[in-house]
Amino acid sequence: MVEHPLTFAGGLAVRVTCARDADSTLWRVYPAAGGPPLAKANTAVRDGWLRLNDIHVTPEVTRPNRSWWARVRGLQETIPVRGLGLGGTLLTEVQREAVRRGLQGVTGTFTPESPSASVPLARFYARHGFTLTGQDLRWVAGD
């Protein structure tokens, strides 16, 4: 297992973990202070390509409010997690993994959570060098 710390906008401190075996890799992003994963990506090697099976970023997390009075009253604060770069960090790790393994690149299926998420998700993948053909995603190593 490989692990490294990162800090994102708003001071969100996280640790990125990577569990790798011969055919698959699972990345997870955890809050540095502990708790459930904020984001995850799962890949498997198929036919000379790294297949992106899943990438998911939690929309928001709650934590005890930082102010003394709010903590005494048990109030929670909600922190939006999407849009901070967690998914992009994982996608970059997936691309690096394809290169490390000497594969042709990364493929996957374009699966937005809702119809309204299609355009932003397509832009997200395009920013990371992916081409989108129908429901197929593709990134070629070295392009």
Disulfide bonds with the S-S distance in Angstrom:
none
